[in-house]
Amino acid sequence: MKKILIIPLIFTVLSCAEISKNKETDNSLMEKSHFRHLRYLLNVKNETAQKYWPDFGTSDFHQPIVYYSKENTFVVNPTEHILNNFDYQEVDSFNKMRVIQLPDSFNDTSSLKFNNSVSNDSTELHYMQPIMYFQSYELTKKFLQGDLKDLEDWSIMVSHELFHGYQWSKPKMFNQARTVSMPGGPDKFLGSYHKDLDWYKESVEKENDLLKAIWIDGTDLNQNLKQFDSLRNLRIERIKREYDVDIRAAEDYEITIEGNARYFESLIKRYLAENRPDASFLTDEDKKSIVNMFAGYEVSKDKNLFNIYNSRYYYVIGYNISMILEKYEHDFISRINTDEVSLLELLKELKSSQQGI
């Protein structure tokens, strides 16, 4: 999930105030379950990144975060805009990052909040700089109940959004986010066609089947990619012809941004299948919320990642393209977001390189 307002300006990244680590204060934060859980989440995310996507692991957060607990709302690594324009209370540091607590008027336990936002509205916390909003494990459970299995499940959910912050920290990718037009957002601009048009839904399903068969079943790369391109082009051109709307750029962007975030979810699951992140600071009660649900995990059997089950089909298309690139183009992680901002372009390069082989 994410939310962005298109702004016809060049963004300036504001520097956040730095303070030295206060060990005593960190210890006091660890008395709160939501900060212990946050530290565990970062261990899950960073240990996975160090193995599979090192650049993502170079920082705990690649943007400021607004973190909701059941009782309070905190900002980690606040911007100068927040510090200069909003009331707050100092909390000190967390993993060497400044933490402030916002007034009670910012507390919200009434709805699920997981998104990245940026705006040119100076009354917003996320003025001129992307900020991620998300909720503690306990608060998230209130809304998802049985759908949220444990702390690792929550860590994956949050890491998906943290990955968007990482993507937007790359100038080429953030510029792409600012320039792509999607009136009403991707759910309305793209998802509505999938929801309302049977032929569109049927085409997307066939396109996805061709992609997943390449990396799961080992079907012919060139043949399947040729068919994928043909079906996708026909679908996009029909929308352009019948609705006078060109969805290609928006779909390219969503396939990339969401597909790679979902791909990182799979990397976490694969990491957790074989490793136990440091949890030495968790209490015995905390540890009851870790059920080792990914023991024996096999990525090729995770239908929730590679099958389309709602109108956000671009998540799945992008995920399956990422899995193809993992199999055939091993340096794609070092190129995406910086050298190239489209998974479709990397796929096109892969197809060209394989022709004649």
N, C-alpha and C positions, 0 to 999 in steps of 0.2 A: 504494500500500500504506500502511496506517496501523493503529495499534492504540490503543484508548482504553479505560480503565477508568472506568465510570460512578461518580462520586463525589458523595455527597449533601452537598456543602459548597460554599461560595462560595470560589472560588480567589483567592488573592492573588498578584499578579505581583511577584516578587521582583526588586529592582534588582540589576544586575550591576555589579561594580566597573569603573570606567573608568580608563584610563591614556592618557597622551599617546602619539602616534605616534612610534616610534623608527625613523628611516629606516634606520639601520645594521642593526637587527634585521630589518626587513622585507626588506632586501637579502639577509640570510643565509637567511631563509625561502625566498626565491626561488631559492636554490641547490637546493632540493628539488623534484623534478618534481611531486609531489602538491600542493604549494602553488602552483606555477605553473599547474597545471591548474585548481586551485580558483579562482584569480584569473580565468582565462579563462572558466570557467563563469559567474562573477558578471558578467563583461562581457556575455556572451550574454544572461543573464537580465535584467540591468538595462537594457541598450540596447533590448531588446525591450519591456520594461515602460514605459520612458520614451516610447516611440512609441504603444503600444496600451493599457497599463494602468498609468498613472503612479503610483497609490497603492502598487502592488506594488514599484515601484522606489525607494521612499523609504528603504528599508533593505536592506543586503546580505542579512541574515537577520532574519526577524521572530520568531525564537526561537533559543535556544542550540542549537549543533550538536555532535554527537559524530562525529568524522571519523576513519575507519580507513584507515591506509596498510598496506603489507605489513609494516612494521617496528614501527609505533607507533600509539597511539590518542590523539587530541587532542580537547580541548573548546575551541570558540571561543565567547567571551562566556559564561563559566560563571556559574551561579547561585550565590548565597550558600550554598545548601544543599550544593552540590558542594564549594565552597571550604572549608566548615566541617566537612565530614564524610568527606572522602576524601583520601587521599594524592595528591600531584601534584607535578610539576616545572614551574617557570615557563619559558615559551618566549618570552614578550613579546607582540608585537602583530602583527596581520594586518589591513590596512585599518582601522586605528585600533581594532580589537577585541582584547581580551585573549585570549591563547592559552595553555593549559596542556597538559601531557602527562601522561596517566594511567599508573599502574604497568603493568608487563608483563602482569599478571593480567587486564587489560581487553582485551588484544590478542586478536583473533579473525580468523583467515583461513580458517575452516572452512566458513562458510556465507554466503550473500548477505544483506546487511543494508541495507534501505531502508524505513524506517518512522518515523512520528511517534508518540510515546508520552507518556502522562501517568499518574500513579498516586498513590494515597494511602499507598503503602508507603515509609516513610522510608529503607529500605535501597537504594532505587533511585536512580539518577542523576536520573531524570525525576520526582522527588517534587514534587507540587503545581504543576508547570509543564511545559507541553509541550516536549519536546526532540526534535530530529530526529537520527536515526542514519543515516549513509550511508558508502559506501566510495569510496576513490580510484579513478581511472580504471584504473590497473594492476590493482588488486584486483578491481574489477568485471569486467574482462576475463577473469579467472581463472574466473569462474562462468558468464558469458554467452558467452564465446568468440566464435564467428562471429556471434552475434545482436547483438553490440555493434559498430557499424560504425566509429565514430571519436569524437573528443573532443566534437564537436557532438552526436552521438547521446547520449553520456553526459550532456552538459549539459542536454539535454531531459529525460532520465530523472530527473536530480536536481531540476531546476526544477519538475517535477510535484509532488514531495514538498515542496519549498520553498514552493510555492503553498499547500499544506495548512497550513503554519505561518503563512502570511499570513492565510488564512481564519480560523484559530483565534485570531489576534490581535484579531479583531473580536468584541467582547463578545456581540452577538446570536448570531453563528454558533457561538461556543464554548459558549454556553448551550444552543443546540440540540444540539450534539454530546453534552453531558452528560446531556440529558434523554431523548434518543431511545433506546429499548431495542432491542437486537439481540443476543439470547443466542447466543453462539458467534461473533459477528461477522457482517459482511455476506455473506461467502462461504457461510456455513452458513445464515444466516437468510433470505437472498434467493436466493443462487445455487443452493442445493440444489433449490428448486422448478423452476428453469430446467433444471437437470441431470436431474431425475428425472421430470418431468411433460411429456409431449409436447404436450398442449394448451396448457400455460403457455408453453412455448418457441415454439409456433406463434403464439400471440397476441402475444408480445413482438416477434417478427420482423415481424408485420404492423404493429404500432404504430410500430416504428422505420422501416419502409418509408414510412409516411405522413409522418413527420417529415422524413426526408432528402429526400423528393420536393419538399417546400416550398422549401427553399433551393437544392437542386441543379437541379431541373427546372422550378421556377417554377409548380408546381401550385397550385390554389386554397387559400389559407390557411385560410379559415373552414371550408370543406368538410372538408379533411384534419384540422384540429384537432378538429372535431366528431366525426369517426370515431375519432380517436386517443383522445379522452376516453371515448367509449362503450366501446371495446375494453378500455381500461385499467380502467375502473370495473367492468366485468363480470369481468375477471380477478381483481381485488382482492377483489370481493365473493364470488367462488367460493371463493377461498382462505379467506376468513373463514367461509363457510358450511360448507365441508368439513373444515377443520382448526382452526376456532375461533381463528384468528390474524389480527390486523389488521396488514398489512404496509405500509399507506399512509404513515405518518409516516417509517418507516425508509427506504422507497423514495424518498420526497420528498427526504430528507436526502442519501442516496447519489447520487441523480441530480444534485443541486446541487453537492455537495462534489467528486465525481469528474468530473462533466461539465464544470465550470468549469476544473478542473486539466487535463483533456484539451484543453479549448479553448485554454488558454494554450500547450500544446504546439504547437497549430496556428499560433498567433501567432509562436512562435519560428521554426518552419519557414518561414513567410511572410517573416519578417524576414531570415533567413539566405539566402533566395532572391535578395535584392536588396542585402544589406549584408555587410560583413566586419567583425566586431567587432575591437576593438583586440587584437592579439596580439604587440605589439612586444617584450614581455618573454619570450616563448617562445623556446626554443632551436631550432636547425634540426632537431634530432631530434624535439622536441615537435611541430613543424609537420608532420612526416610523418604524424602522427595526425589531421590534418584533411584530409579528402578532398573537401570541398565537395559533399557528397552531396545538398544541397538546391537546387543550381543547376537552374533550370527548374521548380521545384516549383509544383504547382497544387493548391490545397486541395480543389477539387471532384473531384479524382481520387484522393485519399488514402483508399482503401478501408479501410486499417488503423484509421483514426479513426472512420469513419461506419458501418461494417458490424459486426455482432455476430459474433464468432468464438469466444467462450467464455461461461461462465455469469455473467461480470461484465457483464451486459447494461446495467446502470444507468449505467456509464461512457459507453456509446455513446448511450443515450437522452438523457442530460444534455448530451453534446457536440452532438448534433443540435438540441436545444432552444436551446443557446447560439448556434449558427449561425443559427437562425431569428431570435433576438432581435438578433443583429448586423445582420441584413438589414432588420428592421422596427422595432426598438426600440433606437435607437442609444445611449441613455443607460443601458442596463441595467448596464453595467460600474460606473457610479457608484452604483448602487442596491443591487446584490447584495452580500451580507455585512453591510450596514449598515441601509439602509432596509427591505430585504426579505431573507429567508434561504431563499427557495424559488424555484427557476427555474419551477416549475409555477404559482406565483402570478403571476409576471411574464407567463407565457404566457397565463394566464387573463385578465389585464388587456389584453394585446395583442388577444386574440380579441374581447373586449368592445368595444374601441376601433375594431375593423375592421368590426363588424357594421353593415350599412346602407350601407357605402361601395361 
